[in-house]
Amino acid sequence: MKIGFCGIGRMGAAMVARLIDQGEHPVIWNRSAEKAKPLIDKGAAWAASPADVAAQSDIVLTILIDEAAVRAIYQGPHGLLSGDVAGKLFVEMSTVSPALPQELAKAAKAKRAGFLECPVGGTVGPARDGKLLGMAGGEAVDFARAKPVLDLVCRRVDHLGPNGAGAAMKLAINLPLSVYWEALGEAIALTRDFAIPPAKMMEIFSESSGGINGLKVRGPAVTATLETGKNPPVGFTIDGVRKDMRIMLDWAKSGGMDLPVLARALGCYDEASRDGWSQQDNCTIAFHRIAKAKAK
């Protein structure tokens, strides 16, 4: 099965590198062609447009920054669905509102193509190592067809239901994580007068009910930042999280729901962005709060 890939940002580049390491030679496209050069040197093939990717591929994976970019890739003049795509399978892996994969699935079906959404949990490191968590929504036949490819980049991938289910689950897991990093910063701020060693603090958090599974991965980076004052490498930015949080709030509002804790947490992320932290890693929202506490 020939694989295509559109969207060579941090996550996309890591996923394509993983596919190449697994013996694949994907056809790739990105708006900024220079970002693709290291992957082309590694064994990927360049395509002139998303339509060209679709023409050369049996299955096309996409992962993009926002819903506008997703729509442009699929439905633009030279988009993935602009040509004859009968029999092709598209797998959209961005974090978006559940309404968007439902819309795109209808558009793909009208062109006699398959469509699956499969947003992923994890950042650049897990993407590079094939340890992402995939949450798929769509028809069972499309999931079965895509799974061998998804297994190359995911440690686990589940079919959760019809189109929209995967997107909803991804928003659901991102919500408590987004709130947690702000809460962790507030918690650490409570200890500011006592110089508790960072490594010891993170060890206790990790072993207590005050920790989350994400500390197993990000705990060492949090410790290093507390010890050195240097922010960790960027996996997903604060502004990226703000985008996801707004999607959550909009989706909830469309269903008549309120998410008051998330709304307050978004205000904290907005404050950090205004203070110049917009392109820092999402976990650094904790250090923004710590810095605020130290300044008082």
C-alpha positions, 0 to 999 in steps of 0.5 A, spaced: 500 500 500 503 506 497 502 511 503 501 519 502 502 524 507 500 531 507 502 536 513 510 536 515 510 540 521 513 537 528 508 532 528 508 530 521 515 530 520 516 525 526 511 521 523 514 521 516 521 519 519 518 513 523 514 511 516 521 511 513 524 507 518 519 502 518 521 501 510 516 505 507 517 511 502 511 515 503 509 521 498 509 527 501 507 535 501 507 541 505 505 548 504 513 550 506 517 545 501 523 546 505 521 543 511 520 536 507 527 536 504 530 532 510 525 527 509 526 527 502 533 526 503 531 520 508 527 517 502 520 520 502 518 522 495 515 530 494 509 531 490 507 538 487 500 538 490 495 535 495 492 532 489 498 529 486 499 526 493 492 523 492 494 520 485 500 517 487 497 513 493 493 508 496 492 511 503 493 518 505 495 521 512 494 528 514 495 532 520 495 539 520 495 545 525 487 548 524 481 546 521 482 552 516 488 548 513 485 541 513 479 544 509 484 547 504 488 540 504 482 536 502 477 541 498 482 546 495 482 547 488 488 542 488 486 539 494 486 531 496 479 530 493 479 535 487 481 529 482 479 522 481 480 519 488 475 513 487 478 507 491 483 511 495 483 512 503 484 518 507 486 518 514 485 525 518 489 525 524 489 533 526 485 535 532 479 538 530 471 539 532 467 532 531 463 536 525 469 537 521 471 529 519 463 528 519 463 533 513 469 531 510 467 523 510 461 525 506 465 529 501 470 523 500 464 518 500 461 523 494 467 521 490 467 514 492 473 514 497 474 512 504 475 517 510 477 515 517 479 520 522 484 518 527 487 524 531 493 521 536 495 522 543 502 524 544 507 529 542 514 529 537 518 524 541 512 518 541 511 520 534 518 519 532 518 512 536 511 509 533 508 510 540 502 514 539 495 513 541 490 513 535 483 514 536 479 512 530 472 514 527 469 512 521 466 505 518 469 499 520 471 497 513 476 503 513 479 502 520 481 495 518 484 497 511 488 503 515 490 499 521 496 496 518 499 503 517 496 506 523 500 501 527 507 503 524 506 510 528 501 508 534 502 503 540 495 503 540 489 504 535 482 503 537 476 504 533 471 508 537 465 509 532 462 513 527 466 519 524 466 524 529 467 519 535 475 519 534 475 527 534 470 527 540 475 522 544 481 526 542 478 533 545 476 529 551 483 527 553 486 533 551 481 537 556 484 534 563 491 535 560 490 542 559 487 544 565 493 539 569 499 543 567 496 550 569 494 546 576 501 543 577 504 550 576 499 553 581 501 547 586 508 548 585 507 555 587 504 553 594 511 551 595 515 557 593 518 558 600 521 552 602 526 550 596 523 543 596 528 539 591 525 539 584 526 532 583 524 530 589 517 534 588 516 530 581 517 524 584 512 525 590 507 528 585 508 522 580 507 517 586 501 520 589 494 522 586 496 529 585 500 526 579 497 524 572 500 519 567 503 524 563 508 526 568 511 519 566 513 522 560 514 530 561 516 529 569 524 529 567 523 535 563 519 539 568 524 537 573 530 540 569 526 546 568 525 547 575 532 546 576 535 550 570 530 555 569 531 553 561 524 551 558 524 544 555 524 543 547 517 544 544 512 538 542 506 542 542 505 550 543 501 554 548 498 557 542 496 550 539 493 548 546 489 555 546 486 553 539 484 546 541 481 549 548 477 553 543 474 548 539 472 544 546 468 550 548 465 551 541 463 544 541 460 544 548 456 550 546 453 547 540 451 541 544 448 546 550 454 544 555 458 549 559 465 547 561 467 552 566 473 549 569 476 549 561 474 556 560 477 559 566 484 555 564 483 558 557 484 565 560 490 562 564 493 560 557 491 566 554 495 570 559 501 566 558 500 567 550 500 575 552 506 575 556 510 572 550 510 564 552 505 563 546 511 558 542 513 555 548 511 547 550 504 547 553 507 544 559 510 550 560 504 554 562 506 551 569 512 555 569 508 561 567 504 560 573 510 559 578 514 565 575 508 569 577 508 567 584 515 568 584 514 575 582 510 577 588 
